[in-house]
């Protein structure tokens, strides 16, 4: 691994550590209930799924090149949360053509 790759990996790890530290307390408590947290980018072509298993946090990052993620609209603007089931998550992860 080159020095540039190592520095980039270190920066990414530091960013994720800070990002996880900023999660609200209620999200951390919800991890004990086997919840998944799905975060979509503004462009709609990147998606992160975060969950907690018995050993620690797991992160799935997916980027679509010729499609977009179609995520459900939240119920209220002040609370950008939407509950989804496994079928809806599978449809989101599949994406839709542009």
N, C-alpha and C positions, 0 to 999 in steps of 0.2 A: 504494500500500500504506500503510495507516495505521500509526501508531506502535505500537499494540497488536499488530497482525499481525506487524510487523517484530520486536518483542520476543519474541513467541511463536515465530516461526521461528528466531530466534537461540538461544533456550533449547532448542528441539528439536535444532538442529544441535549445540549443546554437549553435550546428553545423548547423542546418537548417537556423538559423538567419544569421550566417556568410556566408553560401552558397548563400542565397538570396541577401545579400549585395554585393556579388561579381558579380552578373549578370551584363552584359554590359548595358549601358544606352539605347541602341537601343532595347534590349529585353523588358525593362520596358516600353518603349513607345509603343511597339507592343502589349502589354497587353490590351491596350485600343481598339484594333481592334479585340478582341475575338480570339486571337491566342492561340494555344496549343504548349507547348514545351515538346518534348519527349526526354528523356535521357536514353540510354541503357548502361548497364555495359559491361566491356570488355569480360566477360565470356558469355554474351548473355542470362543469366537467370534472370536478374533483370531489371526492367524498372520503370522509374518515368515519370509521366505526370504532368506538371505544367500549370495552367491557372489562370486567374484572372476573378472573377465575380464582381458584384457590391459591395460585402461586403469585399472582400479581396482575397488573394491567396488560391487556392485549390491544393491539391497534392494527386495524386493517385500513390501508390507504389505497384507493383505486382512482385512476385517472383515465377518462375516456378521451379518445382522439377524434372520433367521428360521430359521437353521440353525446347526449346530455342526460344527467340524472333528473328524474321527475320526482320531486319530493312533495309530500302533502303540505298544504297551507296550515299554519298554526291557528289555533282557535282565537287567540287574542294577541294584539300587538304588544302588550306589556308582558306577555308570557309566551315566548316563542317556542312552545313545546307542543308536540303532537304525538299521540300514542298510536303505534302501528303494530300489526301482527306479523308473523313470520312470512306469510304470503306477500304482504305489501313490501316488506324488506327485500324479498327476492326480486320483486318487480322493480324496485328502486335500483338495486345493484345491477340489473340487466341493462338499464338505460334505454333511451329512445333515440331514434335517428334524428339528426338535425334537419 
